[in-house]
Amino acid sequence: MPVEGRDETAATFATLMISQDHGATWAVGKPAFSGGNECQAAQIGDGSIMLNMRNDHEHFRAVFVTKDLGQTWQPHETNRNTLIEPNCNGSLLRMDYDQDGEKKHVLLFANPHSQKARTHHTIQVSFDDGRTWPKEHHLLLDEGRGAGYPSLTRIDDRHVGIVYEGSQAHLVFEKLALAELLER
């Protein structure tokens, strides 16, 4: 489970909280990034876990990866240099799908896609475990100013849902076909 903590100086950090016995006991991982909070986790293709987090230091997402359930962290190649943000929560979701009998997966990321304000609420798609987020696979949901705070979820094998605070309503829910996001 992705979690936010505070160290002895009250600085925020993001990490994972892990149970390996169906919730009977829990262990908190080491901090992935100091100044990071509001994080999302997804397993990537090599089996490691990506932690994508709000970054209170600059207007880029912090992205770290662990291969040992949060005991050690390595910065992802896109850490603090690729996914822009206005310091707001984002949502990360891995979607597995079948294409012509071949198992594939993508990462979906949603946030206010701006470095200035919580505007341009967008879903982005990565076909390579977050290394790239091709512009032709960005779906603009709402250009106006809203609070943001998106939450992506899998509805079924062919659909994803998103709830976010947009410019036209306090809460907006949209159901999207995965094919629409992949075939843009």
Secondary structure by P-SEA (a helix, b strand, c coil): ccccccccccbbbbbbbbbcccccbbbbcccccccccbbbbbbccccbbbbbbbbccccbbbbbbbccccccccccccccccccccbbbbbbbbbbbbcccccbbbbbbbcccccccccccbbbbbccccccccccccccccccccccbbbbbbccccbbbbbbbcccccbbbbbbbaaaaaac
